Amino acid sequence: MKPEIDRRKARARRRTHIRKTVHGTPERPRLSVFRSLDHIYAQVIDDSVGCTLASASTVDQAVREQVVDLSKTEQAQVVGQVLAERALSKGVTKVVFDRGGYKYHGRVKALAEAARKAGLDF
């Protein structure tokens, strides 16, 4: 019988492998995604100073009003669009995408494509 795989440990391992190559700079900050069972969070981070430039999530009051009665994928699209608008208002146009150990599929993909459509380049 195969041993049971701890999903959190597997994601942490994938995340560390991704973070070895993906770094945010002042010219191209890192767009980091975290998804929980109920919510999705995204932030644009300049790793050289460790500063968050823009963030959006389904927990934000402004976003929460928009995502009432939407599916999780549609909520991720709204978060991606809001994040892109906030980043563009701060002067950030190019980012590096950090999927955080998640597959580029479903909610993570929806958030990324909505951010691209709203004007972020990655």
Buried (B, 14 or more C-beta within 10 A) or exposed (E): EEEEEEEEEEBEEBBEEBBEEBBBEEEBBBBBBBBEEEBBBBBBBBBEEEEEBBBBBBEBEEBBEBBEEEEBBBBBBBBBBBBBBBBBEEEBBEBBBBBBBBEEEEBBBBBBEBBBEBEBEB
